Structures are given as structure tokens and as C-alpha cells.
């Protein structure tokens, strides 16, 4: 078996049985395992409530090849971070001939890499914050010279703000670099942006209402995303219709820059002039009770179970075909 891919083949499904037997992949082995377990459990429940024959599968414990042996028809990917969101599991499913949700191998791999996403988005006219790659501790003084303070240090291929640090004092930069380098081989510093933080969800090429985020933390970090109850989410985001439309167009352009498709999220910070600067895209966003795509979908009149259904529909752009021998 192999998969054929046609973005124009996406089907809208009306009967649960037409999805066949569905595996919800969750858990895995990345630093975002715990978040993935919560996302996957929520998705699994949502699909089952809609009558879909869905089953949870943790690839940490079950070989992916067993999905073929168990006669699964398609896969809802709820894996976050490396090993699930970076093209590796997508590639394995391609080899197995199993249709899956969301972006393909290339879009997933590029979308997971914040640094390459920035570079590709900039080539299409989507502005991002000024940045500097930190190859080792010796690069820290030059980063300070180029970017000034404050700045933020990021690992290139981690999600959920894992390994990220805001730096306000020069003497703290080396520690921030080491914290990021402990979880990723590629680390970069980015000029700190003072302004509103926004996220824009995309579903079936439809851009959902923007959300403005307010956190009491230094930035929207792991704690603010998943543990604090005082993080505020504003939807409507308080933007003018023109500003919201502009941000929506930037989100689609960022998706197109890396070849992302199906569903996902683009995150922005507004600078002091109100200009939105792309932070990153997420090709497998969270689906927890604190997650942003379900909030945006709800604002657009799409409840959680329907959102899970519509994401599963994105798997129909890929269809298995027999390989001639």
C-alpha cells in the first residue's frame, strides 16, 4: 500500500461509518507527552460521542505497524512535539498506507521548526521578529549586541514553550541558552516584542476568529498554557475587521510557506505599532480544556465534537492504493 495525496479531494462526511475504524494516536515519547495524552483522550471521547469507531493508541507502547494488523482505516494524530508533529509519524503512516489528519511530512517537518518557518514566511512577506542563531555559549555576547535586551531564547523544534526563557539581564543569557540546548540541537534568540499576543486557527482553509491572550507570566509559557487559571482569552480579540482580516491572511500565508494543510494554528505578537509578527505555526495544536483551537471553533459555532469530526475529514486528502509488483 501507498498513499496518494490530493488537497482538492477533501470530503465532507455525513455518516460516522464512512470514517471506518479510526486510531487516535496520543502520548508518544516527546517532552509534550502529558499534554498529548490529555488532547488525545478528549479527541477520542469527542469522536465516540459522534458514533465513530475510534480507539486510542499510544505509539510508545504499540508499534505503528500493528495499526495495519488491527485493520484501522485512518488515523487522527494527537501527538505533540518531536516524534509526532515533526513529520516522522506522518512518514511512517505514508509507508503503511494509512490516511492521517493534518499536514503531510514536509509541512509537519517545516512547521515544527520555528527557525525555518520564520525564514520561509519572511520570503512570502510575513514579518517575524529579528532573531539570532546561538550555536554555542560563545555566540551569546553577539546576540546581545544584535538584539539588545530583553530577548527570548527558544529551542527551534519544541512545542508548548518547552525550553523557552525570557532574558532581561545579560548574565542570564548563558543559562537560558543551556536550558534550550538541553532539549534541542538548534537554539535561537529573538528580540522581545512588546504588544498583544494573538493566535489564529485554520480549519479546512477557513480562518477562525482570532484570540487575544493575556497572561500574568513573563510570557505565554507552559504553565500559563496548561496550569494557570488566570490566563485570559479574548474572542473576539478586539481587533478591527480590517486588522483581523489582515492577520487571517498572514496565517494562511504562513501555512502556505511551509506546506501545512488541513488544520492548525498560527501565533503572532503585535509590535509597538500594532504590526503582527509571526511567532510560529502549530500543525497539531492542543485539544485540552485550555487549548485555543477549540475556543476559536466554539466562537465560530463549531462545538468540540464537530471540530474533532472536521479534523478527521482532513484525512480524506490521502487515500491508500495498491502498489503494483
Secondary structure, DSSP 8 states (H G I E B T S, - for coil): -EEEE-GGG------GGGG-EEEEE---SSTTHHHHHHHHHHHHHHHHHTT-EEEEE-TTTS-TTHHHHTT--EEEE---STTTSSSHHHHHHHHHT-EESS--HHHHHHHH-HHHHHHHHHHTT--B--EEEE-SGGGHHHHHHHH-SSEEEEETT--TTTT-EEE-SGGGHHHHHHHHHTT-S-EEEEE---S-EEEEEEETTEE---EEEE-SSSSS-HHHHHT-S--EEESS-S--HHHHHHHHHHHHHHHHHHT--SEEEEEEEE-TTS-EEEEEEESS---STT-HHHHHHHHTT--HHHHHHHHHHGGGGEEEE----
